[in-house]
Amino acid sequence: DSNDDIVPVVVDPNKPVVIDCGCPISCDEEALRTTNGSRTCRNQIKNLMKSHTQEQACRMASLQEGDEKSNSKKTCPAACNPLTCKTRKKKKEIDCGCPHVCDHRAIHKRTAKLTCEQRIKFLMRKHNTPEIEACSQASEDEPFQDTTKPCEVECNPKLCKTMKEKPKIDISNVDIPNPPFQRYEDVVIVTKVLWPKDIGILKQMFCLLNAAYNRFVHYDLVVFTTMPWTQEQIDDLQLFVGDANLTVALEGPPTLEGHLVNMT
Protein backbone atom coordinates (compact mmCIF):
# COMPACT_ATOMS: atom_id res chain seq x y z
CA ASP A 1 0.00 0.00 0.00
CA SER A 2 1.60 3.25 -1.15
CA ASN A 3 -0.08 5.10 1.69
CA ASP A 4 2.12 3.24 4.13
CA ASP A 5 5.39 4.36 2.55
CA ILE A 6 7.78 5.98 4.98
CA VAL A 7 7.27 9.73 5.03
CA PRO A 8 9.19 12.47 6.81
CA VAL A 9 7.50 13.31 10.10
CA VAL A 10 8.32 16.48 12.00
CA VAL A 11 7.34 16.38 15.67
CA ASP A 12 7.65 19.39 17.94
CA PRO A 13 9.18 17.94 21.16
CA ASN A 14 7.63 20.79 23.17
CA LYS A 15 4.09 20.07 21.97
CA PRO A 16 2.30 17.09 23.54
CA VAL A 17 0.99 14.58 21.01
CA VAL A 18 -2.54 13.37 21.64
CA ILE A 19 -2.94 9.81 20.35
CA ASP A 20 -6.49 8.81 19.51
CA CYS A 21 -6.08 7.57 15.90
CA GLY A 22 -8.81 9.99 14.87
CA CYS A 23 -11.32 7.99 16.93
CA PRO A 24 -11.49 9.56 20.42
CA ILE A 25 -14.69 7.70 21.32
CA SER A 26 -13.43 4.14 20.73
CA CYS A 27 -9.64 4.54 20.87
CA ASP A 28 -9.69 5.69 24.48
CA GLU A 29 -7.26 5.21 27.36
CA GLU A 30 -8.41 1.63 27.95
CA ALA A 31 -7.78 0.71 24.31
CA LEU A 32 -4.37 2.42 24.24
CA ARG A 33 -3.30 0.42 27.30
CA THR A 34 -3.93 -2.89 25.52
CA THR A 35 -0.76 -4.96 25.63
CA ASN A 36 0.63 -8.08 23.97
CA GLY A 37 2.87 -8.74 26.95
CA SER A 38 5.91 -6.76 25.86
CA ARG A 39 4.49 -3.38 24.83
CA THR A 40 1.30 -1.38 24.92
CA CYS A 41 -0.77 -0.16 22.00
CA ARG A 42 0.23 3.43 22.81
CA ASN A 43 3.95 2.59 22.80
CA GLN A 44 3.74 0.72 19.49
CA ILE A 45 2.00 3.68 17.85
CA LYS A 46 4.55 6.11 19.26
CA ASN A 47 7.38 3.97 17.91
CA LEU A 48 5.83 3.79 14.44
CA MET A 49 5.20 7.54 14.48
CA LYS A 50 8.96 8.11 14.34
CA SER A 51 8.70 7.51 10.60
CA HIS A 52 4.96 7.52 9.83
CA THR A 53 1.96 9.76 10.35
CA GLN A 54 -0.29 8.93 13.29
CA GLU A 55 -3.02 7.53 11.03
CA GLN A 56 -0.55 5.24 9.26
CA ALA A 57 0.93 4.15 12.59
CA CYS A 58 -2.53 3.35 13.96
CA ARG A 59 -3.43 1.30 10.87
CA MET A 60 -0.18 -0.67 11.08
CA ALA A 61 -0.55 -1.34 14.83
CA SER A 62 -4.29 -2.19 14.92
CA LEU A 63 -6.27 -5.35 14.35
CA GLN A 64 -9.10 -5.53 11.83
CA GLU A 65 -12.75 -5.75 12.84
CA GLY A 66 -13.58 -9.33 13.84
CA ASP A 67 -10.05 -10.22 14.94
CA GLU A 68 -10.09 -11.64 18.44
CA LYS A 69 -6.54 -11.38 19.77
CA SER A 70 -3.49 -9.22 19.37
CA ASN A 71 -0.31 -10.64 17.86
CA SER A 72 3.37 -9.80 17.80
CA LYS A 73 2.91 -7.22 15.05
CA LYS A 74 -0.43 -5.69 15.97
CA THR A 75 -0.89 -4.69 19.61
CA CYS A 76 -3.86 -2.34 19.27
CA PRO A 77 -7.52 -3.43 19.16
CA ALA A 78 -9.76 -2.68 16.18
CA ALA A 79 -11.10 0.25 18.22
CA CYS A 80 -7.95 2.15 17.16
CA ASN A 81 -7.99 1.21 13.47
CA PRO A 82 -8.76 4.40 11.48
CA LEU A 83 -10.19 2.32 8.63
CA THR A 84 -13.21 1.35 10.70
CA CYS A 85 -13.20 3.04 14.11
CA LYS A 86 -14.50 6.41 12.91
CA THR A 87 -17.95 4.90 12.36
CA ARG A 88 -18.12 3.34 15.82
CA LYS A 89 -20.78 4.63 18.16
CA LYS A 90 -20.15 5.77 21.69
CA LYS A 91 -19.66 2.91 24.12
CA LYS A 92 -22.72 1.92 26.11
CA GLU A 93 -22.41 2.90 29.74
CA ILE A 94 -23.05 0.31 32.42
CA ASP A 95 -26.57 0.69 33.85
CA CYS A 96 -27.05 -0.62 37.38
CA GLY A 97 -30.59 0.76 37.57
CA CYS A 98 -29.69 3.69 39.82
CA PRO A 99 -29.36 6.76 37.56
CA HIS A 100 -29.41 9.29 40.41
CA VAL A 101 -26.32 7.94 42.15
CA CYS A 102 -24.54 5.33 39.97
CA ASP A 103 -23.27 7.96 37.57
CA HIS A 104 -20.18 8.20 35.35
CA ARG A 105 -18.00 9.10 38.33
CA ALA A 106 -19.18 6.13 40.40
CA ILE A 107 -18.84 3.67 37.50
CA HIS A 108 -15.25 4.79 36.88
CA LYS A 109 -14.17 4.66 40.54
CA ARG A 110 -10.80 2.91 40.65
CA THR A 111 -9.10 0.59 43.11
CA ALA A 112 -5.42 -0.26 42.85
CA LYS A 113 -6.21 -2.92 40.24
CA LEU A 114 -9.30 -1.96 38.24
CA THR A 115 -12.35 0.28 37.90
CA CYS A 116 -15.91 -0.47 38.91
CA GLU A 117 -16.88 -0.64 35.23
CA GLN A 118 -14.08 -3.09 34.41
CA ARG A 119 -15.13 -5.43 37.23
CA ILE A 120 -18.77 -5.42 36.11
CA LYS A 121 -17.83 -6.06 32.48
CA PHE A 122 -15.48 -8.88 33.53
CA LEU A 123 -18.26 -10.62 35.45
CA MET A 124 -20.63 -10.23 32.51
CA ARG A 125 -18.09 -11.54 30.00
CA LYS A 126 -16.31 -14.25 31.98
CA HIS A 127 -19.25 -15.75 33.86
CA ASN A 128 -22.11 -14.60 31.62
CA THR A 129 -23.56 -12.76 34.62
CA PRO A 130 -26.56 -10.48 33.91
CA GLU A 131 -25.69 -6.79 34.18
CA ILE A 132 -27.76 -6.07 37.32
CA GLU A 133 -26.33 -9.11 39.13
CA ALA A 134 -22.82 -8.14 38.07
CA CYS A 135 -23.41 -4.69 39.59
CA SER A 136 -24.43 -6.30 42.86
CA GLN A 137 -21.45 -8.66 42.95
CA ALA A 138 -18.99 -5.86 42.16
CA SER A 139 -20.43 -3.79 45.03
CA GLU A 140 -20.22 -6.47 47.71
CA ASP A 141 -17.33 -8.06 49.56
CA GLU A 142 -16.68 -11.60 48.33
CA PRO A 143 -15.88 -14.27 50.95
CA PHE A 144 -12.26 -15.48 50.81
CA GLN A 145 -11.32 -12.79 48.27
CA ASP A 146 -8.36 -10.49 48.97
CA THR A 147 -9.42 -7.91 46.39
CA THR A 148 -11.13 -4.67 47.37
CA LYS A 149 -14.61 -4.24 45.93
CA PRO A 150 -14.31 -1.63 43.17
CA CYS A 151 -17.95 -0.45 43.26
CA GLU A 152 -19.60 1.35 46.15
CA VAL A 153 -23.13 1.19 47.53
CA GLU A 154 -24.39 3.73 44.98
CA CYS A 155 -24.01 1.07 42.25
CA ASN A 156 -25.52 -1.82 44.24
CA PRO A 157 -29.03 -2.42 42.81
CA LYS A 158 -30.12 -4.03 46.09
CA LEU A 159 -29.62 -0.72 47.88
CA CYS A 160 -29.34 2.17 45.45
CA LYS A 161 -32.64 2.10 43.55
CA THR A 162 -34.36 4.26 46.18
CA MET A 163 -31.42 6.63 46.62
CA LYS A 164 -31.90 10.14 45.21
CA GLU A 165 -28.41 11.37 46.06
CA LYS A 166 -25.08 9.89 47.09
CA PRO A 167 -24.43 9.33 50.80
CA LYS A 168 -22.63 12.29 52.33
CA ILE A 169 -20.10 12.02 55.11
CA ASP A 170 -19.56 14.98 57.43
CA ILE A 171 -15.83 15.14 58.16
CA SER A 172 -15.81 18.62 59.71
CA ASN A 173 -15.20 17.29 63.23
CA VAL A 174 -13.49 14.01 62.39
CA ASP A 175 -9.89 13.36 63.39
CA ILE A 176 -9.11 16.93 64.48
CA PRO A 177 -5.36 16.87 65.16
CA ASN A 178 -4.10 17.43 68.69
CA PRO A 179 -2.05 19.56 68.79
CA PRO A 180 -3.52 21.30 65.73
CA PHE A 181 -1.54 21.72 62.50
CA GLN A 182 0.43 24.95 62.33
CA ARG A 183 -0.29 27.19 59.36
CA TYR A 184 2.67 28.94 57.76
CA GLU A 185 2.58 32.09 55.66
CA ASP A 186 3.45 32.17 51.94
CA VAL A 187 2.79 28.45 51.42
CA VAL A 188 1.16 27.14 48.26
CA ILE A 189 0.49 23.50 47.30
CA VAL A 190 1.46 22.94 43.67
CA THR A 191 1.05 20.03 41.27
CA LYS A 192 1.49 19.48 37.53
CA VAL A 193 -0.65 17.57 34.99
CA LEU A 194 -0.72 17.18 31.23
CA TRP A 195 -4.36 17.88 30.35
CA PRO A 196 -7.95 18.03 31.64
CA LYS A 197 -8.30 14.23 31.35
CA ASP A 198 -6.26 14.06 34.57
CA ILE A 199 -9.11 15.68 36.50
CA GLY A 200 -10.23 12.36 37.98
CA ILE A 201 -6.84 11.78 39.59
CA LEU A 202 -6.76 15.37 40.87
CA LYS A 203 -10.22 15.04 42.41
CA GLN A 204 -9.16 11.98 44.34
CA MET A 205 -5.87 13.57 45.41
CA PHE A 206 -7.43 16.86 46.53
CA CYS A 207 -10.28 15.10 48.30
CA LEU A 208 -7.81 13.08 50.39
CA LEU A 209 -5.54 16.10 50.90
CA ASN A 210 -8.45 18.21 52.11
CA ALA A 211 -9.80 15.53 54.44
CA ALA A 212 -6.44 14.74 56.03
CA TYR A 213 -4.74 18.12 56.12
CA ASN A 214 -5.72 21.16 54.09
CA ARG A 215 -9.13 21.71 55.67
CA PHE A 216 -7.21 22.70 58.80
CA VAL A 217 -4.70 25.08 57.18
CA HIS A 218 -6.45 26.28 53.98
CA TYR A 219 -3.40 26.61 51.74
CA ASP A 220 -3.97 27.80 48.17
CA LEU A 221 -3.76 25.13 45.46
CA VAL A 222 -2.19 25.56 42.03
CA VAL A 223 -2.47 23.09 39.16
CA PHE A 224 -0.12 23.63 36.21
CA THR A 225 -1.35 22.11 32.96
CA THR A 226 0.24 21.70 29.55
CA MET A 227 -3.12 21.78 27.76
CA PRO A 228 -5.86 24.29 28.62
CA TRP A 229 -8.94 23.62 30.76
CA THR A 230 -12.44 25.01 30.36
CA GLN A 231 -13.98 27.07 33.17
CA GLU A 232 -16.54 24.31 33.67
CA GLN A 233 -13.75 21.80 34.35
CA ILE A 234 -12.08 24.19 36.80
CA ASP A 235 -15.39 24.75 38.61
CA ASP A 236 -15.87 20.97 38.79
CA LEU A 237 -12.47 20.49 40.43
CA GLN A 238 -13.16 23.36 42.84
CA LEU A 239 -15.87 21.23 44.47
CA PHE A 240 -13.14 18.88 45.76
CA VAL A 241 -10.82 21.40 47.41
CA GLY A 242 -13.05 22.67 50.22
CA ASP A 243 -12.55 26.33 51.11
CA ALA A 244 -9.09 26.58 49.51
CA ASN A 245 -8.42 28.90 46.58
CA LEU A 246 -7.77 26.93 43.39
CA THR A 247 -5.82 28.18 40.37
CA VAL A 248 -5.41 26.18 37.15
CA ALA A 249 -2.51 27.78 35.25
CA LEU A 250 -1.41 27.01 31.70
CA GLU A 251 2.26 26.01 31.62
CA GLY A 252 4.51 28.65 30.10
CA PRO A 253 5.37 32.27 30.87
CA PRO A 254 5.34 33.32 33.59
CA THR A 255 7.41 30.58 35.17
CA LEU A 256 6.45 28.63 38.27
CA GLU A 257 8.51 31.05 40.34
CA GLY A 258 6.73 33.95 38.65
CA HIS A 259 3.30 32.58 39.55
CA LEU A 260 4.34 32.11 43.18
CA VAL A 261 5.68 35.67 43.36
CA ASN A 262 2.44 37.03 41.92
CA MET A 263 0.42 35.10 44.48
CA THR A 264 2.42 36.49 47.38
Secondary structure per residue as TSV (DSSP state, phi and psi in degrees):
chain	resnum	aa	ss	phi	psi
A	1	D	-	360.0	120.6
A	2	S	G	-65.8	-21.8
A	3	N	G	-69.8	-16.5
A	4	D	G	-98.2	8.5
A	5	D	S	-62.1	149.0
A	6	I	-	-64.4	131.1
A	7	V	-	-126.2	152.2
A	8	P	-	-67.9	131.3
A	9	V	-	-121.6	124.8
A	10	V	-	-106.8	118.9
A	11	V	-	-117.5	125.5
A	12	D	-	-76.9	112.5
A	13	P	T	-63.6	-19.5
A	14	N	T	-90.2	-5.0
A	15	K	S	-110.0	118.7
A	16	P	-	-63.2	139.2
A	17	V	-	-99.0	121.1
A	18	V	-	-90.4	118.8
A	19	I	-	-100.4	114.6
A	20	D	-	-143.1	3.5
A	21	C	T	58.6	20.7
A	22	G	T	78.0	10.0
A	23	C	-	-134.6	68.9
A	24	P	T	-63.4	-21.7
A	25	I	T	-74.9	-46.9
A	26	S	T	-94.2	-36.3
A	27	C	S	-89.3	68.5
A	28	D	-	-94.6	-169.7
A	29	E	H	-60.7	-38.4
A	30	E	H	-62.9	-42.7
A	31	A	H	-66.8	-40.8
A	32	L	H	-69.3	-18.9
A	33	R	T	-88.0	-3.8
A	34	T	-	-55.6	136.4
A	35	T	B	-131.6	152.8
A	36	N	-	-103.9	12.9
A	37	G	S	107.9	-28.8
A	38	S	S	-116.8	-20.8
A	39	R	-	-156.5	158.7
A	40	T	B	-94.1	164.6
A	41	C	H	-57.2	-46.0
A	42	R	H	-58.6	-44.5
A	43	N	H	-67.0	-37.1
A	44	Q	H	-65.8	-41.8
A	45	I	H	-63.1	-44.9
A	46	K	H	-59.1	-41.5
A	47	N	H	-64.6	-42.7
A	48	L	H	-68.8	-28.3
A	49	M	T	-71.4	-6.1
A	50	K	T	-66.8	-23.5
A	51	S	T	-137.0	7.6
A	52	H	S	-137.6	162.2
A	53	T	-	-70.6	164.8
A	54	Q	H	-62.3	-40.6
A	55	E	H	-63.2	-42.8
A	56	Q	H	-63.8	-42.9
A	57	A	H	-61.8	-41.6
A	58	C	H	-65.1	-41.0
A	59	R	H	-63.8	-41.1
A	60	M	H	-70.7	-29.1
A	61	A	H	-93.5	-11.7
A	62	S	B	-104.3	148.2
A	63	L	-	-72.5	164.0
A	64	Q	-	-88.2	160.0
A	65	E	T	-57.0	134.6
A	66	G	T	97.2	-19.9
A	67	D	-	-70.2	140.7
A	68	E	-	-93.5	-40.7
A	69	K	S	-129.2	154.6
A	70	S	-	-76.0	164.3
A	71	N	-	-135.4	-175.3
A	72	S	S	-63.6	-24.8
A	73	K	S	-98.2	-28.0
A	74	K	-	-122.7	105.7
A	75	T	-	-90.0	-29.1
A	76	C	B	-83.2	147.9
A	77	P	-	-74.9	169.4
A	78	A	G	-62.4	-18.6
A	79	A	G	-62.9	-15.3
A	80	C	G	-111.8	12.4
A	81	N	-	-89.1	111.2
A	82	P	T	-60.3	-19.1
A	83	L	T	-67.9	-26.1
A	84	T	T	-131.2	-23.8
A	85	C	G	-72.6	-18.5
A	86	K	G	-68.8	-18.3
A	87	T	G	-96.4	-0.3
A	88	R	-	-71.5	143.9
A	89	K	-	-87.2	163.6
A	90	K	-	-59.1	140.4
A	91	K	-	-62.2	142.0
A	92	K	-	-73.8	128.2
A	93	E	-	-73.7	149.3
A	94	I	-	-64.9	136.8
A	95	D	-	-122.3	106.7
A	96	C	-	-93.6	8.7
A	97	G	S	81.7	15.8
A	98	C	-	-132.8	70.2
A	99	P	T	-63.8	-24.1
A	100	H	T	-73.4	-29.9
A	101	V	T	-124.1	-31.4
A	102	C	S	-89.2	71.7
A	103	D	-	-94.3	-170.9
A	104	H	H	-57.2	-40.2
A	105	R	H	-65.5	-42.4
A	106	A	H	-68.7	-40.4
A	107	I	H	-65.6	-30.1
A	108	H	T	-99.9	13.5
A	109	K	-	-59.2	138.6
A	110	R	B	-119.4	136.9
A	111	T	-	-95.8	-170.0
A	112	A	S	-66.1	-22.5
A	113	K	S	-108.9	-35.7
A	114	L	-	-161.4	170.9
A	115	T	B	-94.1	166.8
A	116	C	H	-58.1	-45.5
A	117	E	H	-60.7	-43.4
A	118	Q	H	-63.1	-38.6
A	119	R	H	-66.1	-43.3
A	120	I	H	-63.3	-46.0
A	121	K	H	-63.8	-36.4
A	122	F	H	-62.4	-46.2
A	123	L	H	-63.1	-37.7
A	124	M	H	-69.0	-38.9
A	125	R	H	-81.2	-46.7
A	126	K	H	-74.9	-41.0
A	127	H	S	-113.2	6.9
A	128	N	-	55.9	37.4
A	129	T	-	-79.9	133.0
A	130	P	-	-57.4	151.1
A	131	E	H	-56.4	-47.7
A	132	I	H	-61.9	-42.4
A	133	E	H	-67.3	-37.0
A	134	A	H	-63.6	-37.3
A	135	C	H	-61.5	-43.7
A	136	S	H	-62.9	-47.5
A	137	Q	H	-63.1	-38.1
A	138	A	H	-73.0	-13.5
A	139	S	T	-102.9	0.6
A	140	E	S	-122.0	149.4
A	141	D	-	-71.4	131.0
A	142	E	-	-93.5	131.4
A	143	P	T	-58.0	137.9
A	144	F	T	66.5	15.9
A	145	Q	-	-105.2	136.9
A	146	D	-	-97.3	6.9
A	147	T	S	-92.6	144.1
A	148	T	-	-78.1	136.0
A	149	K	-	-62.9	128.9
A	150	P	S	-81.1	-23.1
A	151	C	S	-103.3	144.7
A	152	E	-	-97.4	-177.1
A	153	V	G	-60.9	-27.6
A	154	E	G	-68.2	-10.3
A	155	C	G	-115.4	15.6
A	156	N	-	-97.0	107.0
A	157	P	H	-57.5	-23.6
A	158	K	H	-71.0	-19.4
A	159	L	H	-124.7	-27.2
A	160	C	H	-92.0	-10.6
A	161	K	T	-64.4	-24.9
A	162	T	T	-98.2	-0.4
A	163	M	-	-81.6	132.3
A	164	K	S	-99.6	-19.1
A	165	E	S	-151.4	159.6
A	166	K	-	-69.0	146.8
A	167	P	-	-59.3	136.7
A	168	K	-	-110.9	138.7
A	169	I	-	-113.1	124.3
A	170	D	-	-86.2	111.4
A	171	I	-	-106.0	9.1
A	172	S	T	-60.1	-32.7
A	173	N	T	-116.8	19.3
A	174	V	S	-93.5	133.4
A	175	D	S	54.4	43.6
A	176	I	-	-66.9	124.0
A	177	P	-	-66.9	145.2
A	178	N	S	-137.2	109.3
A	179	P	S	-72.0	160.7
A	180	P	-	-68.0	157.2
A	181	F	-	-63.3	142.3
A	182	Q	-	-90.4	132.9
A	183	R	-	-96.0	130.4
A	184	Y	-	-105.3	151.3
A	185	E	T	-79.5	156.6
A	186	D	T	58.6	38.5
A	187	V	-	-112.0	132.8
A	188	V	E	-132.4	138.2
A	189	I	E	-96.1	122.0
A	190	V	E	-122.2	141.3
A	191	T	E	-141.7	169.5
A	192	K	E	-136.1	133.5
A	193	V	E	-132.5	170.6
A	194	L	S	-86.5	-46.9
A	195	W	S	-157.2	174.9
A	196	P	G	-61.9	-20.2
A	197	K	G	-64.5	-13.5
A	198	D	G	-84.0	5.5
A	199	I	H	-62.3	-32.4
A	200	G	H	-62.5	-42.9
A	201	I	H	-65.2	-41.7
A	202	L	H	-64.7	-39.7
A	203	K	H	-59.7	-45.6
A	204	Q	H	-64.9	-43.3
A	205	M	H	-64.0	-47.7
A	206	F	H	-69.4	-33.0
A	207	C	H	-62.1	-47.0
A	208	L	H	-67.0	-41.6
A	209	L	H	-61.2	-42.5
A	210	N	I	-67.7	-42.5
A	211	A	I	-66.1	-38.7
A	212	A	I	-88.8	-26.8
A	213	Y	I	-145.2	-55.8
A	214	N	I	-71.6	-18.6
A	215	R	H	-68.4	-14.5
A	216	F	H	-93.5	-24.7
A	217	V	H	-117.7	-20.2
A	218	H	-	56.7	49.7
A	219	Y	-	-76.9	146.4
A	220	D	E	-66.0	150.5
A	221	L	E	-119.5	135.4
A	222	V	E	-126.7	128.9
A	223	V	E	-114.0	116.6
A	224	F	E	-90.3	136.3
A	225	T	E	-133.0	142.3
A	226	T	S	-77.8	-35.4
A	227	M	S	-113.2	143.7
A	228	P	-	-68.5	153.9
A	229	W	-	-107.8	156.3
A	230	T	-	-86.6	161.3
A	231	Q	H	-63.8	-33.7
A	232	E	H	-62.0	-39.9
A	233	Q	H	-67.9	-39.2
A	234	I	H	-64.6	-43.8
A	235	D	H	-62.7	-35.9
A	236	D	H	-63.9	-43.9
A	237	L	H	-67.8	-32.5
A	238	Q	H	-57.7	-29.1
A	239	L	T	-64.3	-17.0
A	240	F	T	-104.4	5.0
A	241	V	S	-112.1	8.3
A	242	G	T	67.4	-135.1
A	243	D	T	-89.3	1.9
A	244	A	S	-72.4	150.7
A	245	N	-	-78.4	131.5
A	246	L	E	-115.5	132.5
A	247	T	E	-125.7	127.2
A	248	V	E	-107.4	111.9
A	249	A	E	-113.1	132.8
A	250	L	E	-73.2	131.0
A	251	E	S	-62.6	139.1
A	252	G	S	133.1	-173.7
A	253	P	S	-57.7	137.7
A	254	P	S	-72.6	167.3
A	255	T	-	-72.3	173.2
A	256	L	H	-54.9	-45.0
A	257	E	H	-61.8	-38.3
A	258	G	H	-63.2	-42.0
A	259	H	H	-62.4	-42.2
A	260	L	H	-65.5	-39.2
A	261	V	H	-63.3	-42.9
A	262	N	H	-63.7	-33.4
A	263	M	H	-75.9	-21.6
A	264	T	-	-103.6	360.0
